[in-house]
Amino acid sequence: MSTTATTTPDVTYGDVVHTPVHFDDLDAMGVLHNSRYAVLVERAVGKWWAARGVTFTGGKPTSPDAFNVVREYGITFHVPVTRIGDIAVHFWLEKLGTTSADYRFRVTSPDGTVIHADGRRVNVRLDPSTMRPVPWTADARATASPLLKP
């Protein structure tokens, strides 16, 4: 579903980031390809963190917390996205562990009235030299606190 409206659903936890669906995201049937949902969630979460200074610049992390990987990803599809244009990604942290971040998400119409898909994604922070899990910094914990579901 797409629209030119920029309304955002009211949420009491987490945040909502709008992200575009492009023509080449659709499959031969004119439906958003299943693999593109993960990309849209990645872009929304990445945009949220980048706005808070946690990103990559020149191929290097701007914060030690930017160096993290997806450990788990699960999704359930409900209503197909059949058009290009903005969709909304509502995401939140179900739990922020020592080294992991358990995100939940919904991919919705821009106004939040249609849930296209929902799911779970777990990220783990890594030490770039050892590639082993390391704790999130105090800065990341403070930054992430508005995303935590009460």
Secondary structure, 3 states (H helix, E strand, C coil): CCCCCCCCCCCCCCEEEEEEECHHHECCCCCECHHHHHHHHHHHHHHHHHCCCCCEECCEECCHHHCEEEEEEEEEECCCCCCCEEEEEEEEEEEECCCEEEEEEEEECCCCCCEEEEEEEEEEEECCCCCCECCCCHHHHHHHHHHECC
